[in-house]
Amino acid sequence: MRASQRARGEDVALVDSLLSADERRRSSGVRFDELRAEQKALGKLIPKASGDEKAELLKKAGQLAADVKAADAERDAAASETQELLQKLGNLVHPDVPVGGEEDFVTLETHGTIRDFTAEGFEPRDHLELGQILGAIDVERGAKVSGSRFYFLTGVGALLELALVNAAMAQATAAGFTPMLTPALVRPQSMAGTGFLGQAAQDVYHLADDDLYLVGTSEVPLAAYHMDEILDAEKLPLRYAGFSPCFRREAGSHGKDTRGIFRVHQFDKVEMFSYVAPEDSQAEHQRLLEWEKQWLTSLELPYRVIDVASADLGASASRKFDCEAWIPTQGKYRELTSTSDCTEFQSRRLSIRVREGKQVRPLATLNGTLCAVPRTIVAILENHQQADGSVRVPEVLRPYLGGREVLEPVAK
């Protein structure tokens, strides 16, 4: 655990503080049990005693009552401190994860061909210019209505989102996922149990008057869906595909991706979520990655798969793979989908267990983005644009756009 904290760039001393608090919790618990046993034994002697002996026993009983109360308070305080420290501890990093920060990822594979726009005789437009030409994106009115990093999808932009969501849900359903429409507001225990009130808390919107949180991903309600439940091992794996709006404050991203809709405060997303036996989590992680690759390939996008470095994992992930699509006007790959193996981290915090015969134990949870809509629209517009500002529609989306093969300009 110390090595894991070190790899994450987190406080290693937290492990020792936790062990110390847990030792106090255990010892104070033993002390409380001993005093309670002595108190009960004394209680049986008092009715049988008389005179000075009874007076002495009653005096001792009074002192024991005070000691029991103090021991109980000490036990509760140590248990509370232990739990508080435990909530700050990230998941155990998988040994194969590359150690380092955001730029220390390892590229695992690359797919598709990057277009040479120079050879085609035109300079590529960025997604915002294309969105304006197509009458698909309006960020000026988004900012007027809600502020920076908000937007309207209009006309074919709105239709393109609906096509993406329906196509993504169709793929997930065909793969055996149960479609889910999830709440966008959750209670604190749901947010904390999934690991989003630690290092990620700065990006979370909180409604103080109601003590509810706006989710940044449907991973949160999908993970909490079986909170405080014991599942039957024969029903695993359980796979859900959740569609929801997502809200992120994007704290710390000042000056990053300020143009267009790549990094925004509100967006829609289709998310895959799996509950599996712990020993099956790594195989399920690969399956989630394959479904993400299948999706991006169907959209005819060039992309790469990276093994995310340890300090960039997030608290709940033991290992994470990102699929990054090529964005022509940025000249680099950018994250479109991500899949994380959270092992038993979330299930322990949310008290989700599996029954196998007479044994009950925590299970593993995994998540994988199938379609984060705005970023996917960015990639589609830029990679499939044509010289006149029109955009070719990937074949997989055409049935959801009334057979439309090309998005045509509505303004010069």
C-alpha positions as CSV (number, residue, x, y, z in Angstrom):
1,M,0.0,0.0,0.0
2,R,2.9,2.4,0.7
3,A,4.3,1.6,-2.8
4,S,0.9,2.2,-4.3
5,Q,0.6,5.6,-2.6
6,R,4.1,6.5,-3.7
7,A,3.3,5.6,-7.3
8,R,0.1,7.8,-7.1
9,G,2.1,10.7,-5.8
10,E,0.0,10.6,-2.7
11,D,1.0,10.8,1.0
12,V,2.8,7.6,2.0
13,A,2.5,8.5,5.7
14,L,-1.3,8.1,5.4
15,V,-0.8,4.3,5.5
16,D,1.1,4.4,8.8
17,S,-1.5,6.9,10.3
18,L,-4.2,4.4,9.2
19,L,-2.5,1.4,10.8
20,S,-1.9,3.4,14.0
21,A,-5.6,4.4,14.2
22,D,-6.7,0.9,13.4
23,E,-4.5,-0.4,16.2
24,R,-6.2,2.1,18.6
25,R,-9.6,1.0,17.4
26,R,-8.8,-2.7,18.0
27,S,-7.2,-2.1,21.5
28,S,-9.9,0.2,22.6
29,G,-12.5,-2.3,21.5
30,V,-10.8,-5.0,23.5
31,R,-10.6,-2.7,26.5
32,F,-14.3,-1.9,26.2
33,D,-15.3,-5.6,26.0
34,E,-13.2,-6.4,29.1
35,L,-14.8,-3.6,31.1
36,R,-18.3,-4.6,30.0
37,A,-17.6,-8.2,31.1
38,E,-16.4,-7.0,34.4
39,Q,-19.4,-4.7,34.8
40,K,-21.8,-7.6,34.1
41,A,-20.1,-9.9,36.5
42,L,-20.2,-7.2,39.2
43,G,-23.9,-6.6,38.5
44,K,-24.6,-10.3,39.4
45,L,-22.7,-9.9,42.8
46,I,-24.4,-6.8,44.1
47,P,-27.9,-8.3,44.8
48,K,-26.2,-11.1,46.8
49,A,-24.1,-8.7,49.0
50,S,-25.1,-6.6,52.0
51,G,-23.7,-4.0,54.4
52,D,-20.2,-2.7,53.8
53,E,-19.5,-5.2,51.1
54,K,-22.5,-4.0,49.0
55,A,-21.6,-0.4,49.5
56,E,-18.1,-1.2,48.3
57,L,-19.4,-3.1,45.3
58,L,-21.8,-0.2,44.4
59,K,-18.9,2.3,44.6
60,K,-16.9,0.0,42.3
61,A,-19.9,-0.3,39.9
62,G,-20.1,3.5,39.7
63,Q,-16.4,3.7,38.7
64,L,-16.8,0.9,36.2
65,A,-19.8,2.6,34.6
66,A,-17.6,5.7,34.1
67,D,-14.8,3.6,32.7
68,V,-17.1,1.8,30.3
69,K,-18.5,5.1,29.0
70,A,-15.0,6.4,28.5
71,A,-13.8,3.2,26.8
72,D,-16.9,3.3,24.5
73,A,-16.1,6.9,23.5
74,E,-12.5,6.1,22.9
75,R,-13.5,3.1,20.7
76,D,-15.9,5.2,18.7
77,A,-13.4,8.0,18.2
78,A,-10.7,5.5,17.1
79,A,-13.2,3.8,14.7
80,S,-14.2,7.2,13.3
81,E,-10.6,8.3,12.7
82,T,-9.8,4.9,11.1
83,Q,-12.8,5.3,8.7
84,E,-11.9,8.9,7.9
85,L,-8.3,8.0,7.0
86,L,-9.4,4.9,5.1
87,Q,-11.7,7.1,2.9
88,K,-8.6,9.2,1.9
89,L,-6.7,6.1,0.7
90,G,-6.7,5.4,-3.1
91,N,-7.1,1.9,-4.5
92,L,-4.1,-0.4,-4.7
93,V,-2.3,0.3,-8.0
94,H,-2.0,-2.7,-10.3
95,P,1.7,-3.8,-10.6
96,D,1.7,-3.5,-14.4
97,V,0.6,0.2,-14.3
98,P,3.4,2.6,-15.6
99,V,4.7,4.7,-12.8
100,G,4.6,8.5,-13.3
101,G,2.4,11.5,-14.1
102,E,0.0,12.4,-16.9
103,E,2.7,12.2,-19.7
104,D,4.2,8.9,-18.5
105,F,1.5,6.7,-20.1
106,V,2.5,3.7,-22.3
107,T,1.0,3.4,-25.8
108,L,-0.4,-0.1,-26.2
109,E,-1.8,0.0,-29.8
110,T,-2.7,2.4,-32.6
111,H,-5.6,2.0,-35.0
112,G,-6.8,3.7,-38.2
113,T,-5.1,6.0,-40.7
114,I,-4.5,9.7,-40.0
115,R,-5.7,11.8,-43.0
116,D,-3.3,14.0,-44.9
117,F,-5.4,17.0,-45.6
118,T,-2.5,18.8,-47.4
119,A,-2.5,15.9,-50.0
120,E,-6.3,16.4,-50.3
121,G,-5.7,20.1,-51.1
122,F,-7.4,21.9,-48.2
123,E,-6.7,23.0,-44.7
124,P,-8.9,21.3,-42.1
125,R,-11.3,23.4,-40.1
126,D,-11.7,22.9,-36.4
127,H,-14.9,21.5,-35.0
128,L,-16.3,24.8,-33.8
129,E,-16.0,26.4,-37.3
130,L,-17.5,23.3,-38.8
131,G,-20.3,23.3,-36.2
132,Q,-21.2,26.9,-37.2
133,I,-21.1,26.1,-40.9
134,L,-23.4,23.1,-40.3
135,G,-25.7,25.1,-37.9
136,A,-24.9,22.4,-35.3
137,I,-23.1,24.2,-32.5
138,D,-23.8,27.5,-30.8
139,V,-21.4,28.4,-28.0
140,E,-22.1,32.1,-28.0
141,R,-25.6,31.7,-26.9
142,G,-24.6,28.9,-24.6
143,A,-22.3,31.4,-22.8
144,K,-25.0,34.1,-22.9
145,V,-27.5,31.7,-21.2
146,S,-25.2,29.8,-18.8
147,G,-21.7,31.1,-18.9
148,S,-18.4,29.8,-20.4
149,R,-18.1,26.1,-21.3
150,F,-21.8,25.7,-22.0
151,Y,-23.3,25.3,-25.5
152,F,-26.3,24.5,-27.6
153,L,-26.4,21.7,-30.1
154,T,-28.8,22.8,-32.8
155,G,-30.2,21.3,-35.9
156,V,-28.1,18.4,-37.2
157,G,-25.9,18.8,-34.1
158,A,-28.8,17.8,-31.9
159,L,-29.7,15.0,-34.3
160,L,-26.1,13.8,-34.3
161,E,-26.1,13.5,-30.5
162,L,-29.3,11.5,-30.6
163,A,-27.8,9.3,-33.3
164,L,-24.7,8.7,-31.3
165,V,-26.6,7.8,-28.1
166,N,-28.9,5.4,-29.9
167,A,-26.1,3.7,-31.8
168,A,-24.0,3.4,-28.6
169,M,-27.0,1.9,-26.7
170,A,-27.7,-0.5,-29.6
171,Q,-24.1,-1.8,-29.4
172,A,-24.2,-2.1,-25.6
173,T,-27.6,-3.9,-25.7
174,A,-26.3,-6.3,-28.4
175,A,-23.3,-7.0,-26.1
176,G,-25.6,-8.0,-23.3
177,F,-25.8,-4.8,-21.2
178,T,-29.0,-3.7,-19.6
179,P,-29.9,-0.1,-20.7
180,M,-30.4,2.3,-17.8
181,L,-31.5,5.9,-17.5
182,T,-29.9,7.0,-14.2
183,P,-30.5,9.9,-11.7
184,A,-28.3,12.9,-12.1
185,L,-28.5,13.8,-8.4
186,V,-27.1,11.5,-5.7
187,R,-26.6,11.4,-2.0
188,P,-23.2,12.0,-0.4
189,Q,-22.7,8.3,0.4
190,S,-23.1,7.4,-3.2
191,M,-20.6,10.0,-4.3
192,A,-18.1,9.1,-1.5
193,G,-18.5,5.4,-2.0
194,T,-17.4,5.6,-5.6
195,G,-14.4,7.7,-4.7
196,F,-15.4,11.1,-6.1
197,L,-15.3,13.1,-2.8
198,G,-11.5,12.7,-2.3
199,Q,-9.1,14.2,-4.8
200,A,-11.9,14.7,-7.4
201,A,-14.2,16.7,-5.0
202,Q,-13.1,20.0,-6.6
203,D,-14.8,19.0,-9.8
204,V,-18.1,18.1,-8.3
205,Y,-21.2,20.3,-8.1
206,H,-22.9,20.2,-4.7
207,L,-26.4,21.4,-3.9
208,A,-25.9,22.5,-0.3
209,D,-29.5,23.1,0.5
210,D,-30.4,19.6,-0.4
211,D,-27.1,17.9,0.4
212,L,-27.1,16.3,-3.1
213,Y,-24.4,16.1,-5.7
214,L,-24.7,16.4,-9.5
215,V,-23.0,13.4,-11.0
216,G,-19.9,13.8,-13.3
217,T,-20.6,10.3,-14.8
218,S,-23.4,7.7,-14.5
219,E,-20.7,5.4,-13.0
220,V,-21.8,6.9,-9.7
221,P,-25.5,5.9,-9.7
222,L,-24.7,2.6,-11.5
223,A,-22.2,1.7,-8.7
224,A,-24.6,2.7,-6.0
225,Y,-27.5,0.9,-7.6
226,H,-26.7,-2.2,-5.6
227,M,-25.4,-0.4,-2.5
228,D,-26.0,-2.4,0.8
229,E,-27.0,-5.5,-1.1
230,I,-25.7,-9.1,-1.3
231,L,-25.8,-10.4,-4.9
232,D,-26.1,-14.0,-6.0
233,A,-22.8,-15.2,-7.5
234,E,-24.9,-17.1,-10.2
235,K,-26.2,-13.7,-11.5
236,L,-22.7,-12.4,-12.2
237,P,-21.5,-10.7,-14.3
238,L,-24.1,-7.9,-14.1
239,R,-23.6,-5.4,-16.9
240,Y,-25.4,-2.0,-17.2
241,A,-25.2,0.7,-19.9
242,G,-26.2,4.0,-18.3
243,F,-27.2,7.2,-20.1
244,S,-27.2,10.4,-18.2
245,P,-26.3,14.1,-18.3
246,C,-22.9,14.7,-16.6
247,F,-21.7,17.8,-14.7
248,R,-18.1,18.8,-14.0
249,R,-16.7,22.0,-12.7
250,E,-13.5,21.5,-14.6
251,A,-11.6,23.1,-11.7
252,G,-7.9,23.5,-12.5
253,S,-8.6,23.6,-16.3
254,H,-8.4,27.3,-16.7
255,G,-7.1,28.1,-20.1
256,K,-7.3,24.6,-21.4
257,D,-9.6,23.7,-24.3
258,T,-11.4,27.0,-24.1
259,R,-12.5,26.9,-27.8
260,G,-15.5,24.8,-28.7
261,I,-17.1,21.9,-26.9
262,F,-14.2,19.6,-26.1
263,R,-14.1,20.5,-22.4
264,V,-17.4,21.6,-21.0
265,H,-19.4,21.8,-17.7
266,Q,-22.4,19.7,-18.9
267,F,-22.6,16.9,-21.4
268,D,-24.3,13.6,-22.1
269,K,-22.6,10.2,-21.9
270,V,-23.3,6.5,-22.4
271,E,-21.3,4.5,-19.7
272,M,-20.8,0.8,-19.4
273,F,-20.6,-0.7,-15.8
274,S,-19.9,-4.2,-14.7
275,Y,-20.1,-6.2,-11.4
276,V,-17.9,-9.3,-11.5
277,A,-16.2,-11.7,-9.1
278,P,-12.8,-10.2,-8.1
279,E,-10.8,-12.9,-9.9
280,D,-12.6,-12.0,-13.2
281,S,-12.0,-8.2,-13.1
282,Q,-8.9,-8.2,-15.3
283,A,-10.6,-10.2,-18.0
284,E,-13.7,-8.0,-17.8
285,H,-11.4,-4.9,-18.1
286,Q,-10.1,-6.3,-21.4
287,R,-13.7,-6.9,-22.6
288,L,-14.7,-3.4,-21.8
289,L,-11.7,-2.1,-23.7
290,E,-12.6,-4.2,-26.7
291,W,-16.2,-2.8,-26.7
292,E,-14.8,0.7,-26.7
293,K,-12.4,-0.1,-29.6
294,Q,-15.3,-1.7,-31.5
295,W,-17.3,1.6,-31.0
296,L,-14.5,3.9,-32.2
297,T,-13.7,1.6,-35.1
298,S,-17.4,1.7,-36.2
299,L,-17.1,5.5,-36.2
300,E,-14.1,5.2,-38.5
301,L,-11.9,7.3,-36.3
302,P,-8.1,6.9,-36.0
303,Y,-7.2,6.3,-32.3
304,R,-4.7,4.8,-29.9
305,V,-5.0,2.9,-26.7
306,I,-2.8,4.0,-23.7
307,D,-2.1,2.4,-20.3
308,V,-2.6,5.4,-18.0
309,A,0.2,6.2,-15.6
310,S,-0.2,5.7,-11.8
311,A,-0.5,9.4,-10.7
312,D,-3.3,9.9,-13.3
313,L,-5.5,7.0,-12.4
314,G,-8.0,8.6,-10.0
315,A,-8.7,7.3,-6.5
316,S,-10.9,4.4,-7.4
317,A,-9.0,2.8,-10.3
318,S,-6.4,0.1,-9.9
319,R,-5.7,0.3,-13.7
320,K,-7.1,2.4,-16.5
321,F,-6.9,2.3,-20.3
322,D,-7.8,5.4,-22.4
323,C,-8.8,5.4,-26.0
324,E,-7.6,8.7,-27.6
325,A,-8.9,9.8,-31.0
326,W,-6.8,11.9,-33.4
327,I,-7.9,15.5,-33.6
328,P,-6.6,16.9,-36.9
329,T,-6.5,20.7,-36.0
330,Q,-4.8,19.9,-32.7
331,G,-2.3,17.6,-34.3
332,K,-2.6,15.1,-31.4
333,Y,-4.6,12.3,-29.8
334,R,-7.2,13.3,-27.2
335,E,-9.1,11.1,-24.8
336,L,-12.5,10.0,-26.0
337,T,-13.2,6.9,-23.9
338,S,-11.7,5.4,-20.7
339,T,-12.2,2.1,-18.8
340,S,-11.2,1.5,-15.2
341,D,-10.8,-1.7,-13.1
342,C,-11.8,-0.5,-9.6
343,T,-11.4,-4.0,-8.1
344,E,-13.0,-4.2,-4.7
345,F,-12.5,-0.5,-3.9
346,Q,-16.1,0.7,-4.6
347,S,-17.9,-2.4,-3.4
348,R,-16.2,-2.3,0.0
349,R,-17.1,1.4,0.5
350,L,-20.7,0.9,-0.8
351,S,-21.2,-2.5,1.1
352,I,-21.9,-4.5,-2.1
353,R,-21.1,-8.2,-1.7
354,V,-21.6,-11.5,-3.4
355,R,-22.8,-14.7,-1.9
356,E,-21.0,-17.9,-3.0
357,G,-22.5,-20.8,-1.1
358,K,-22.0,-19.9,2.6
359,Q,-19.3,-17.4,1.9
360,V,-20.1,-13.6,1.5
361,R,-17.4,-11.3,0.1
362,P,-16.9,-8.0,-1.8
363,L,-17.0,-8.1,-5.5
364,A,-15.3,-6.1,-8.2
365,T,-16.7,-3.1,-10.2
366,L,-15.5,-1.8,-13.5
367,N,-16.6,1.1,-15.7
368,G,-16.0,2.1,-19.3
369,T,-17.1,5.1,-21.3
370,L,-18.8,4.1,-24.6
371,C,-19.7,7.6,-25.8
372,A,-19.0,11.0,-24.3
373,V,-21.1,12.9,-26.8
374,P,-19.4,16.3,-27.2
375,R,-15.8,14.9,-27.6
376,T,-17.1,12.3,-30.0
377,I,-18.8,15.0,-32.1
378,V,-15.5,16.9,-32.1
379,A,-13.7,13.9,-33.5
380,I,-16.3,13.0,-36.1
381,L,-16.6,16.6,-37.4
382,E,-12.9,17.1,-37.7
383,N,-11.9,13.6,-39.1
384,H,-14.8,13.3,-41.6
385,Q,-14.9,16.9,-42.9
386,Q,-14.8,17.7,-46.6
387,A,-13.3,20.6,-48.4
388,D,-16.7,22.5,-48.8
389,G,-17.4,22.3,-45.0
390,S,-19.7,19.3,-45.2
391,V,-19.1,16.2,-43.1
392,R,-19.4,12.6,-44.1
393,V,-21.5,10.5,-41.8
394,P,-20.0,7.2,-40.6
395,E,-22.0,4.3,-41.9
396,V,-22.9,3.1,-38.4
397,L,-24.8,6.4,-37.7
398,R,-26.7,6.7,-40.9
399,P,-29.7,4.5,-39.9
400,Y,-30.2,6.9,-36.9
401,L,-30.0,10.0,-39.1
402,G,-32.7,9.0,-41.6
403,G,-30.2,7.5,-44.0
404,R,-28.3,10.8,-44.3
405,E,-24.8,10.2,-45.7
406,V,-23.5,13.8,-45.5
407,L,-24.1,16.7,-43.1
408,E,-24.5,19.7,-45.5
409,P,-23.5,23.4,-44.7
410,V,-26.4,25.7,-43.9
411,A,-24.3,28.9,-43.8
412,K,-21.2,30.0,-45.7
